[in-house]
Every structure is written in C-alpha cells, then in structure tokens.
Amino acid sequence: MRLSELPRIWMAPMAGEAASAALVAAVCSSGGFGQLGAAYLSPARIAEVAADIRARTTQPFGINLFCPQPWVRDDEALDDYLSRLAPWHTALGLAAPTRPERFEEDFEAQLAATVAARPAVISFVMGDPGAARVAALKAQGFLVVGTATQVAEGLLLQASGVDAVVAQGYEAGGHRGGFLGTAEGALIGTMALVPQLVDALGIPVIAAGGIADARGVAAAQALGASAVAVGTAFLLADECPLSPAYRAALLAARDADSTLTRAFSGRLARGVANRVTRALEGADLPAFPQPNAASRPMRQAAAKAGDADFISLWAGQALPLNRAGRPAADLVAALAKGWRP
C-alpha cells in the first residue's frame, strides 16, 4: 500500500484512556484513517486490541509506539515526587504512594506484537527509529511514519527512510513527540512548522496540532500538507471511552486553560490545567517515565472517583472548537469537507 492510497483525514494516535478499538475502527469505517496509541499497552494487549479492530472493520489502520527513551533511575527524585503525591492519595482514599515495580513496557516486545498485528502503518514518536529498523519494517510491507517538532528532526527521520513525517505543532495535545535538543526549544506552531518541513523534505508531511474542523484541514492543505492528523476533536466522539470526569473537564475548559506540563509524566505534554499541574508548575521532577508510572494509581483512582483535579487531561489548544458529542463518522465527514480533491 502507498501512503497516497490512505485517507487524508487521520486520527492522531492517543495512548491511555482514548486507546480504543471501537474508536479506531469507527474512524476507519467512516473514511478516515484510525491509529491505535499503543505506547502503554502490553504486547499481549496490543494483539488483543488489533484483533478487535479487525473484527470491527476491514479498512487499514495504524499502530503508534513511543521510541525507547534514555533515562536514568533516580530514587531520590522519585521519592520526592511520591511525597508530593501523598496528600492527593489520601484525598482519594488511597494508600501512600510507593515506588513502582515497573516503569514501562518492553519496546522490542511491543514492536514485535505490532508487526504481528499487521497494521498498514507503524508510526513512532519521541525518537528516530533508525535506518536499519525502518528498512526492516518497510521490507515487510509496512508504511513507516515518524514525528517531528522541528526541521532538524524531520531531516533525520527522512535520512532514516521513513515514508512520511508528522509535523507536530505547538498546539497539539498530549506528549511532545520531539527528540532533539530541549522540548522548550521546539515549540513551533503548526502554521510555521508545516511549510518549513514541506520545503525541507522530499517526503509527505502530515499536519498535526490545532486542527479541529474543516477550516483547519483547508489551512493545512494550503500549507502543503499531504494529510492531517486530528486528535483532540476525537476525544469527545461517542466511541471514545473517556471517563466521565475527563469528558466533563474537556467540555468545561476555556482556551486559557490549556497548559504545557511535566506534572504527571515527567515529559512535556499539553493538557487542561488542574490542581496537579498548578501545584507542580516549575517543580524539578524525575525523568520520564518515572513520574508517569508513579502517578498512574492516582490518575486511575481519580477517574473512578470522578475527580478531574488528579487526572492528566491531555488535549490540544483547539479544544474549544469542537465541543459536540457525536459519532466519529460525523466528525470525519465534517473534517473531510475541508480537503480539496
């Protein structure tokens, strides 16, 4: 399959609560290209969800993974972070937080499960998968897509042989997908990033960040994008399994509530500000994925308790443009109106 054969409207891969077979399949079945954010899924779970997607649709889909992150365990910093979480654990009726036994899934095992699932596209964020890995995946018939937050990353990914690059603008929700320099040094808006990558690269560029309706789609196409990836707008789709507290927080959020934070995971990410992001603003935290694993019990308990103050409310800056709860098919159709054949 060629990239040009895929739909122009992509659902950005969203790990965590939004990683749902029903949502991915609904997007694919309605003329879009759905992707499963599998970064937090075990290899066995990747196989299960991929099989569920195939049971729901005959259309192609993608699977996204986080590239392995270099990090050093820092128990002193981790214990300090756990002490910050302790009062919130108490408020939620949880036992005092403890050091996680495991911090992340095994990337190679996840990738093996992804290959076995045979998606049309395997995409990566937070790194360059490398020329050897890209060549091996392409030899097996996969389309390979990388993520760039600046031109230098796009050039490196192109040199590694990827089929396309997602241009993740500053406006995008969730974790920043860049990997060169500092995250703060690559906060480039979609309107500025897309044309620079289009001019610098000889492969397709997929625009992501701040696109929530047909106007955003049209603007991305005018800038030279070959497709668009939309994430936040799909969070409020009927098929997205967000907790009621998360959904309510998104519906109530104003434009000024959008924030960049490391509070929940240790890595810069965009979401709706809440008690945790405000309390930990500017705090010196251990490196990702240590806080991500340490805060998971709190986040899960808060979701069950309906308390959005302790949930990582990932969402992009265009959130207020798309409030309506509706089937994913309706959103795909509305977005597609912005793309000129």
Secondary structure, DSSP 8 states (H G I E B T S, - for coil): --GGGS-SEEE----GGG--HHHHHHHHHTTSB-EEE-TTS-HHHHHHHHHHHHHH-SS--EEEEE--------HHHHHHHHHHHHHHHHHTT-------S--S--HHHHHHHHHHH--SEEEEESS---HHHHHHHHHTT-EEEEEESSHHHHHHHHHTT-SEEEEE-TT--EE----SS-GGGG---HHHHHHHHHHH-SS-EEEESS--SHHHHHHHHHTT-SEEEE-HHHHTBTT----HHHHHHHHH--GGGEEEE-TTTSS-EEEE--HHHHHTTT-----TTHHHHHHHHHHHHHHHHT-GGGS--B--TTGGG----B-HHHHHHHHHTT---
